[in-house]
Amino acid sequence: MTPEDRSVKPDKGMYYIVDSRKPFEQAVADLDAAVRRHQFGVLHVHDLGATLRSKGQPFEGECKVFEVCNPRQAANVLARNPDLNMALPCRISVYTEGGTTRIGMIEPGRMLGILSDDPALEPIAREVGDATRRMIDEAK
């Protein structure tokens, strides 16, 4: 990676991030409930903040990363391109930044659009993106 590459700022349209007025743990609980209401599974929740601190790394905030999946949609993606297994499952994060609780994700459609030019993936990514944005909005 060249120094020029490191200076490139990520496209803000790649992310869907909302601020929450809720305390961190309440937003975490509410996201978990919203994911399940939308018939996605929570495969795992990584407590990134705790992991970093346990490894001796300074991390003042909180960050939990949810791995979520809709099995039907995941199977549809993998049927089109098995290599996209590396982009699954979807991740939604609840984290604190500057004293504010935030909930966000990388937009599924944007991510799959970078990884594949298969137009059949567009409606799948759109449906998953719509559902995950609703989950985030419900949890905020």
LINWOGI-V293030 format. One line per field, one symbol per residue. burial: b if it has 24 or more other ideal C-beta (glycine too) atoms within 12 Angstrom, else e. Layout:
burial->???
//
This chain:
burial->eeeeeeeeeeeeeebbbbebeeebeebbebbbebbeebebebeebeebbeeeeeeeeeeeebbbbbbbbbeebbebbeebeeebeebbbbbbbbbbeeeebbbbbbbbbbbbbeebeeeebeebbebbbebbbbbbbbbb
//
